[in-house]
């Protein structure tokens, strides 16, 4: 789950991107080699020779990324909220909250 602030969403809208394109961009950019994941402590060490440089994505697919536009005028700091158990066997539930009357 990626929470994208209003300012950044403005640039995304200006570029004409839809959520599907944002998800694909994030998926494409959130890939590292098996060796890098292991060094960061996010995966088991690569034991099989020749597999160290294999690219491994941070999630199963672009469709597994949930994009949530939220927040105020606070800059370009996004938040990543990992799913329970890496998203396997879990699902997110969202509900829009109308704060216009507050």
Backbone as a printed PyTorch tensor [residue, N CA C, xyz], in Angstrom:
tensor([[[  0.8530,  -1.1600,   0.0000],
         [  0.0000,   0.0000,   0.0000],
         [  0.9030,   1.2280,   0.0000]],

        [[  0.6570,   2.1280,  -0.9260],
         [  1.4640,   3.3400,  -1.0200],
         [  0.5310,   4.5500,  -0.9020]],

        [[  0.7770,   5.3780,   0.1030],
         [ -0.0070,   6.5940,   0.3050],
         [  0.7620,   7.7320,  -0.3620]],

        [[  0.1110,   8.3740,  -1.3240],
         [  0.7590,   9.4260,  -2.1060],
         [  0.1120,  10.7660,  -1.7580]],

        [[  0.9220,  11.7540,  -1.3480],
         [  0.3740,  13.0510,  -0.9390],
         [ -0.1860,  13.8500,  -2.1200]],

        [[ -0.9990,  14.8160,  -1.7740],
         [ -1.7010,  15.6470,  -2.7550],
         [ -0.7510,  16.2940,  -3.7660]],

        [[  0.3590,  16.8440,  -3.3040],
         [  1.2850,  17.5110,  -4.2300],
         [  1.8090,  16.5550,  -5.2930]],

        [[  2.2170,  15.3740,  -4.8770],
         [  2.7300,  14.3860,  -5.8260],
         [  1.6170,  13.9130,  -6.7490]],

        [[  0.4140,  13.7320,  -6.2230],
         [ -0.7110,  13.3230,  -7.0710],
         [ -0.9870,  14.3720,  -8.1430]],

        [[ -0.7290,  15.6390,  -7.8250],
         [ -0.9120,  16.6930,  -8.8210],
         [ -0.0140,  16.4690, -10.0290]],

        [[  1.2420,  16.0950,  -9.7960],
         [  2.1650,  15.8190, -10.8990],
         [  1.7470,  14.5780, -11.6800]],

        [[  1.2550,  13.5920, -10.9610],
         [  0.8160,  12.3550, -11.6090],
         [ -0.3830,  12.6420, -12.5120]],

        [[ -1.3310,  13.4200, -12.0000],
         [ -2.5040,  13.7970, -12.8030],
         [ -2.0980,  14.6490, -13.9960]],

        [[ -1.1660,  15.5730, -13.7710],
         [ -0.6830,  16.4500, -14.8450],
         [ -0.0600,  15.6320, -15.9780]],

        [[  0.5970,  14.5450, -15.6200],
         [  1.2140,  13.6630, -16.6300],
         [  0.1640,  12.7980, -17.3240]],

        [[ -1.0540,  12.7970, -16.7950],
         [ -2.1240,  12.0240, -17.4030],
         [ -2.1260,  10.5580, -17.0120]],

        [[ -1.3870,  10.2190, -15.9640],
         [ -1.3220,   8.8250, -15.5230],
         [ -2.5850,   8.4550, -14.7480]],

        [[ -2.9550,   7.1850, -14.8640],
         [ -4.0290,   6.6220, -14.0530],
         [ -3.3800,   5.6900, -13.0310]],

        [[ -4.1710,   5.2220, -12.0600],
         [ -3.5980,   4.3990, -10.9920],
         [ -2.8710,   3.1710, -11.5270]],

        [[ -3.3890,   2.5840, -12.5890],
         [ -2.7440,   1.4000, -13.1630],
         [ -1.3120,   1.7200, -13.5950]],

        [[ -1.1010,   2.8860, -14.1800],
         [  0.2510,   3.2920, -14.6050],
         [  1.1450,   3.5700, -13.4010]],

        [[  0.5860,   4.1490, -12.3460],
         [  1.3620,   4.4060, -11.1270],
         [  1.7900,   3.0770, -10.5160]],

        [[  0.8580,   2.1280, -10.4310],
         [  1.1870,   0.8060,  -9.8810],
         [  2.2870,   0.1270, -10.6940]],

        [[  2.1940,   0.1980, -12.0280],
         [  3.2090,  -0.4480, -12.8690],
         [  4.5640,   0.2230, -12.6870]],

        [[  4.5930,   1.5510, -12.6010],
         [  5.8510,   2.2680, -12.3900],
         [  6.4950,   1.8500, -11.0620]],

        [[  5.6890,   1.8200,  -9.9960],
         [  6.2180,   1.4310,  -8.6860],
         [  6.7290,  -0.0030,  -8.7080]],

        [[  5.9880,  -0.9070,  -9.3410],
         [  6.4120,  -2.3010,  -9.4440],
         [  7.7410,  -2.4130, -10.1860]],

        [[  7.8500,  -1.7020, -11.3110],
         [  9.0780,  -1.7520, -12.1070],
         [ 10.2780,  -1.2050, -11.3420]],

        [[ 10.0680,  -0.1670, -10.5310],
         [ 11.1700,   0.4680,  -9.8110],
         [ 11.5240,  -0.2460,  -8.5040]],

        [[ 10.5850,  -0.9950,  -7.9470],
         [ 10.8110,  -1.6570,  -6.6550],
         [ 11.3250,  -3.0810,  -6.8630]],

        [[ 12.3880,  -3.1990,  -7.6300],
         [ 13.0210,  -4.4910,  -7.8670],
         [ 14.5040,  -4.3620,  -7.5710]],

        [[ 15.0420,  -5.3830,  -6.9590],
         [ 16.4670,  -5.4260,  -6.6390],
         [ 16.9700,  -6.8210,  -6.9660]],

        [[ 18.2760,  -6.9750,  -7.0000],
         [ 18.8170,  -8.3110,  -7.2430],
         [ 18.6270,  -9.1650,  -5.9940]],

        [[ 18.6440, -10.4720,  -6.1760],
         [ 18.5220, -11.3980,  -5.0450],
         [ 19.6260, -11.1230,  -4.0240]],

        [[ 20.7950, -10.8020,  -4.5230],
         [ 21.9320, -10.4930,  -3.6470],
         [ 21.6670,  -9.2440,  -2.8040]],

        [[ 21.0840,  -8.2000,  -3.4140],
         [ 20.7770,  -6.9710,  -2.6780],
         [ 19.7280,  -7.2210,  -1.5910]],

        [[ 18.6840,  -8.0140,  -1.9150],
         [ 17.6620,  -8.3290,  -0.9160],
         [ 18.2840,  -9.0860,   0.2440]],

        [[ 19.1770, -10.0290,  -0.0590],
         [ 19.8240, -10.8170,   0.9940],
         [ 20.7100,  -9.9290,   1.8700]],

        [[ 21.4740,  -9.0270,   1.2400],
         [ 22.3370,  -8.1140,   2.0080],
         [ 21.5280,  -7.2150,   2.9340]],

        [[ 20.3300,  -6.8480,   2.4980],
         [ 19.4710,  -5.9760,   3.3100],
         [ 18.7240,  -6.7660,   4.3880]],

        [[ 18.9060,  -8.0810,   4.4090],
         [ 18.2360,  -8.9050,   5.4020],
         [ 16.7800,  -9.1610,   5.0800]],

        [[ 16.3830,  -8.9430,   3.8320],
         [ 14.9860,  -9.1220,   3.4330],
         [ 14.7530, -10.4200,   2.6700]],

        [[ 15.7870, -11.2410,   2.5640],
         [ 15.6610, -12.5330,   1.8780],
         [ 16.7700, -13.4480,   2.3640]],

        [[ 16.5890, -14.7180,   2.1200],
         [ 17.6160, -15.6930,   2.4590],
         [ 18.8200, -15.4710,   1.5470]],

        [[ 20.0200, -15.7820,   2.0360],
         [ 21.2000, -15.6620,   1.1780],
         [ 21.0500, -16.5110,  -0.0830]],

        [[ 21.5860, -16.0190,  -1.1670],
         [ 21.5140, -16.7290,  -2.4490],
         [ 22.5630, -17.8320,  -2.4260]],

        [[ 22.1060, -19.0660,  -2.4520],
         [ 23.0170, -20.1960,  -2.3760],
         [ 23.3950, -20.7250,  -3.7590]],

        [[ 22.5100, -20.5560,  -4.7180],
         [ 22.7370, -21.0940,  -6.0460],
         [ 23.5700, -20.1180,  -6.8790]],

        [[ 24.6960, -20.5850,  -7.3470],
         [ 25.5850, -19.7420,  -8.1390],
         [ 24.8900, -19.2960,  -9.4200]],

        [[ 25.1140, -18.0460,  -9.7700],
         [ 24.5160, -17.4910, -10.9770],
         [ 23.1660, -16.8380, -10.7500]],

        [[ 22.5970, -17.0030,  -9.5620],
         [ 21.2780, -16.4280,  -9.2570],
         [ 21.3820, -15.1000,  -8.5150]],

        [[ 22.6020, -14.6870,  -8.1790],
         [ 22.7930, -13.4790,  -7.3760],
         [ 22.2500, -12.2280,  -8.0540]],

        [[ 22.3340, -12.1790,  -9.3690],
         [ 21.9290, -10.9790, -10.1140],
         [ 20.5020, -11.0540, -10.6440]],

        [[ 19.7850, -12.1210, -10.2860],
         [ 18.3940, -12.2530, -10.6980],
         [ 17.5760, -11.1480, -10.0500]],

        [[ 16.7920, -10.4240, -10.8530],
         [ 15.9630,  -9.3480, -10.3230],
         [ 14.7390,  -9.9370,  -9.6180]],

        [[ 14.4760,  -9.4190,  -8.4140],
         [ 13.3650,  -9.9000,  -7.5980],
         [ 12.5040,  -8.6840,  -7.2300]],

        [[ 11.2110,  -8.7090,  -7.5880],
         [ 10.3430,  -7.5770,  -7.2570],
         [  9.9720,  -7.5610,  -5.7810]],

        [[  9.5830,  -6.3910,  -5.2870],
         [  9.1940,  -6.2350,  -3.8810],
         [  7.8250,  -6.8340,  -3.6010]],

        [[  7.0150,  -7.0330,  -4.6390],
         [  5.6990,  -7.6360,  -4.4610],
         [  5.4050,  -8.5430,  -5.6560]],

        [[  4.3220,  -9.2870,  -5.5710],
         [  4.0280, -10.3010,  -6.5760],
         [  3.6980,  -9.7470,  -7.9580]],

        [[  3.0090,  -8.6190,  -8.0010],
         [  2.6180,  -8.0230,  -9.2860],
         [  2.2660,  -6.5560,  -9.0780]],

        [[  2.1430,  -5.8350, -10.1820],
         [  1.7430,  -4.4300, -10.0950],
         [  0.3440,  -4.3090,  -9.4930]],

        [[ -0.5070,  -5.2860,  -9.7710],
         [ -1.8690,  -5.2570,  -9.2310],
         [ -1.9110,  -5.4350,  -7.7220]],

        [[ -0.8280,  -5.9200,  -7.1250],
         [ -0.7670,  -6.0990,  -5.6750],
         [ -0.5060,  -4.7800,  -4.9500]],

        [[ -0.1610,  -3.7370,  -5.6910],
         [  0.1240,  -2.4300,  -5.0930],
         [ -1.1690,  -1.6250,  -5.0110]],

        [[ -1.4790,  -1.1520,  -3.8320],
         [ -2.6560,  -0.3250,  -3.6190],
         [ -2.1880,   1.1120,  -3.4920]],

        [[ -2.7130,   1.9870,  -4.3500],
         [ -2.3350,   3.4000,  -4.3530],
         [ -3.4550,   4.1980,  -3.7000]],

        [[ -3.0850,   4.9690,  -2.6690],
         [ -4.0680,   5.7690,  -1.9470],
         [ -3.6380,   7.2350,  -1.9690]],

        [[ -4.3730,   8.0840,  -2.6850],
         [ -4.0990,   9.5200,  -2.6090],
         [ -4.6310,  10.0440,  -1.2810]],

        [[ -3.7980,  10.7640,  -0.5330],
         [ -4.2400,  11.2530,   0.7760],
         [ -3.3430,  12.3860,   1.2390]],

        [[ -3.7860,  13.0620,   2.2560],
         [ -2.9590,  14.0660,   2.9010],
         [ -3.1750,  15.4710,   2.3860]],

        [[ -2.4460,  16.3680,   3.0020],
         [ -2.5630,  17.7800,   2.6700],
         [ -1.3340,  18.2820,   1.9500]],

        [[ -1.0710,  19.5450,   2.1310],
         [  0.0570,  20.2110,   1.4700],
         [  1.3070,  20.0500,   2.3310]],

        [[  1.8540,  18.8620,   2.3750],
         [  2.9890,  18.5990,   3.2650],
         [  4.2340,  18.1580,   2.5260]],

        [[  4.3110,  18.3930,   1.2470],
         [  5.4970,  17.9860,   0.5020],
         [  5.2920,  16.6730,  -0.2310]],

        [[  6.4070,  16.0760,  -0.5890],
         [  6.3690,  14.8980,  -1.4510],
         [  6.7520,  13.6060,  -0.7320]],

        [[  6.4630,  13.5020,   0.5300],
         [  6.8310,  12.3060,   1.2840],
         [  5.7010,  11.2820,   1.2230]],

        [[  5.9600,  10.1760,   0.5420],
         [  4.9870,   9.0900,   0.4490],
         [  5.1950,   8.1430,   1.6190]],

        [[  4.1860,   7.3330,   1.8720],
         [  4.2890,   6.3200,   2.9270],
         [  4.0060,   4.9540,   2.3110]],

        [[  4.8010,   3.9840,   2.7030],
         [  4.5780,   2.6030,   2.2760],
         [  4.0950,   1.8390,   3.4980]],

        [[  2.9460,   1.1970,   3.3560],
         [  2.3740,   0.4090,   4.4390],
         [  2.3440,  -1.0440,   3.9730]],

        [[  3.2120,  -1.8700,   4.5140],
         [  3.2340,  -3.2650,   4.0540],
         [  1.9820,  -4.0180,   4.4940]],

        [[  1.5740,  -4.9510,   3.6730],
         [  0.4090,  -5.7760,   3.9900],
         [  0.8170,  -6.8660,   4.9840]],

        [[ -0.1420,  -7.3270,   5.7650],
         [  0.0850,  -8.4130,   6.7000],
         [  0.5450,  -9.6480,   5.9290]],

        [[  1.5720, -10.3150,   6.3990],
         [  2.1160, -11.5310,   5.7810],
         [  2.5420, -11.2760,   4.3360]],

        [[  3.0000, -10.0610,   4.0520],
         [  3.4560,  -9.7520,   2.7050],
         [  2.3520,  -9.6880,   1.6790]],

        [[  1.1070,  -9.6220,   2.1210],
         [ -0.0170,  -9.5430,   1.2080],
         [ -0.5870, -10.8860,   0.8120]],

        [[  0.0720, -11.9620,   1.1820],
         [ -0.4180, -13.2940,   0.8420],
         [ -1.5070, -13.6730,   1.8430]],

        [[ -2.7020, -13.9030,   1.3550],
         [ -3.8010, -14.3040,   2.2270],
         [ -4.4370, -13.1580,   2.9840]],

        [[ -4.0580, -11.9220,   2.6610],
         [ -4.6930, -10.7850,   3.3230],
         [ -5.2530,  -9.8580,   2.2540]],

        [[ -6.1360,  -8.9840,   2.6520],
         [ -6.6860,  -8.0150,   1.7120],
         [ -6.9100,  -6.7040,   2.4510]],

        [[ -6.8410,  -5.6450,   1.7070],
         [ -7.0720,  -4.3410,   2.3310],
         [ -8.5330,  -3.9540,   2.1480]],

        [[ -9.0110,  -3.1900,   3.0930],
         [-10.3610,  -2.6560,   3.0200],
         [-10.2350,  -1.1630,   3.2610]],

        [[-10.7410,  -0.3750,   2.3380],
         [-10.6430,   1.0750,   2.4860],
         [-12.0430,   1.6870,   2.4430]],

        [[-12.1520,   2.8480,   3.0560],
         [-13.4140,   3.5650,   3.0610],
         [-13.0970,   5.0500,   3.0350]],

        [[-13.7240,   5.7640,   2.1260],
         [-13.5210,   7.2050,   2.0340],
         [-14.1790,   7.8770,   3.2280]],

        [[-13.4890,   8.8530,   3.7860],
         [-14.0080,   9.6030,   4.9240],
         [-14.1920,  11.0420,   4.4820]],

        [[-15.4160,  11.5300,   4.5660],
         [-15.7240,  12.8980,   4.1800],
         [-15.4480,  13.8260,   5.3570]],

        [[-14.4500,  14.6750,   5.2260],
         [-14.0880,  15.6050,   6.3020],
         [-14.4900,  17.0420,   5.9630]],

        [[-15.2700,  17.2140,   4.9060],
         [-15.6270,  18.5680,   4.4920],
         [-16.4890,  19.3040,   5.5070]],

        [[-17.1890,  18.5840,   6.3630],
         [-18.0490,  19.2050,   7.3620],
         [-17.3260,  19.5040,   8.6770]],

        [[-16.0790,  19.1370,   8.7750],
         [-15.3280,  19.3390,  10.0090],
         [-14.6870,  20.7060,  10.0170]]])
